[in-house]
Amino acid sequence: MSWDPRALPHAVGKTVMITGANAGIGYFASEQLAAAGAHVILGCRSPERAEAAVAAIRRRVPGAIVEATPIDVSDPRSVTQAAETLLERDRLDVLMLNAGIVHPPATRATDARGNELVLSTNVIGHFQLAALTMPLLARSAGARVVSLGSLATLLSRFPLDGLQLEKSYTSWTAYAQSKIALQVFGFELDRRLRASGTGVSSLVVHPGYSTSGRTPGIRGVNHPSRAKRFADNLQAAWTQGKDRGAWSAVRAAIDPDAAGGQFYGPRFVTKGEPALAPAAPTTRSPRVGARLWTLLEEYSGQTFELSSRTP
Ligand SMILES: NC(=O)c1ccc[n+]([C@@H]2O[C@H](COP(=O)([O-])OP(=O)(O)OC[C@H]3O[C@@H](n4cnc5c(N)ncnc54)[C@H](OP(=O)(O)O)[C@@H]3O)[C@@H](O)[C@H]2O)c1
């Protein structure tokens, strides 16, 4: 299966929603999918940053069909409102679960429901969004959910009885466990979707090691300092820009040969063109997936049942 991230297949007629789309990988995935002809909805928590990102895509991609919708994935009410707005649409072909806290706070913080903030942002809000929008995805033939995992999943344990990190919080543990959880969710979602016969699939990706200092400068979206550019360029041998970091997610979203349950990442692990990659074994475990699903229902207060009756 060959794939050229610089020559994408047409995505005209597809509607894509990406969380955390005003910056980084979410922005570049939006821009690349808009350039391929998709109608892209940028899910952003800041109206100003959303406006700047939409303006940047319109500037750089003539004829782009883009719009923004407000969503703060750490706020259950905001997620519900965003889902309600999405459900008014005719179709949703790709839901990309990208928003994330990548530099977690030094001390533990919580959301309005009392959930640890990194887990809430990177996982729980996305679980709720996927659950609420599933009826729309299920009536959009061939729809896909794409979850942003990480190489960090290879470097941490995943104690299912300690995901809220009440007693052992560190910013690294919070981040790594949240990314493991999102991958576990993405693979478990695909198993459940297959069993339900809805026709929706779930794919998981990781962007390697993608830094803003190696990323093109874009007004209103990405303007790293000279010092950041200098420091990031010192790591050029094993890093790439976030424009390239978006490639795996874009492939999972629109490669006609991609299939549910697959895991894509850069060819050279931390950088390169997107290819199938090995996922951390824990993240593919059905036992861990089933247990996490129950926990996510509990943490979110959102049931997520998939049956063949899903419309
Ligand atoms: N860069 C990498 O090398 C790398 C590696 C592995 C995995 N990833 C994953 O890739 C995804 C994107 O990473 P990135 O490097 O592009 O990060 P980034 O540049 O920091 O962008 C993160 C995006 O998420 C948004 N966001 C954060 N909290 C949010 C919330 N509560 N509600 C809505 N949006 C929120 C941010 O919006 P604001 O501007 O409002 O903060 C921003 O648009 C993340 O899931 C990350 O874990 C990245």
The ligand as an ORCA input file, in Angstrom:
! r2SCAN-3c Opt
* xyz 0 1
  N       3.554     16.717     18.665
  C       3.921     15.465     18.901
  O       5.084     15.082     18.698
  C       2.922     14.469     19.397
  C       3.388     13.185     19.717
  C       2.478     12.234     20.150
  C       1.141     12.534     20.211
  N       0.717     13.802     19.913
  C      -0.726     14.062     20.045
  O      -1.201     14.820     18.950
  C      -2.251     15.688     19.371
  C      -1.926     17.112     18.945
  O      -0.665     17.465     19.490
  P       0.081     18.797     19.055
  O       1.541     18.539     19.166
  O      -0.470     19.308     17.797
  O      -0.348     19.764     20.268
  P      -0.552     21.344     20.292
  O       0.222     22.005     19.233
  O      -0.326     21.744     21.710
  O      -2.110     21.507     19.947
  C      -3.057     20.997     20.823
  C      -4.422     21.442     20.358
  O      -5.383     20.911     21.294
  C      -6.185     21.968     21.724
  N      -6.735     21.756     23.057
  C      -6.098     21.566     24.230
  N      -6.974     21.446     25.231
  C      -8.210     21.557     24.680
  C      -9.518     21.539     25.200
  N      -9.773     21.381     26.513
  N     -10.562     21.661     24.337
  C     -10.342     21.825     23.025
  N      -9.122     21.893     22.473
  C      -8.063     21.763     23.301
  C      -5.292     23.187     21.691
  O      -6.083     24.351     21.704
  P      -5.606     25.705     22.442
  O      -4.812     26.458     21.428
  O      -6.892     26.342     22.805
  O      -4.782     25.300     23.630
  C      -4.595     22.946     20.362
  O      -5.426     23.335     19.299
  C      -2.361     15.520     20.885
  O      -3.414     14.633     21.163
  C      -1.025     14.911     21.274
  O      -1.110     14.112     22.430
  C       1.574     14.768     19.522
*
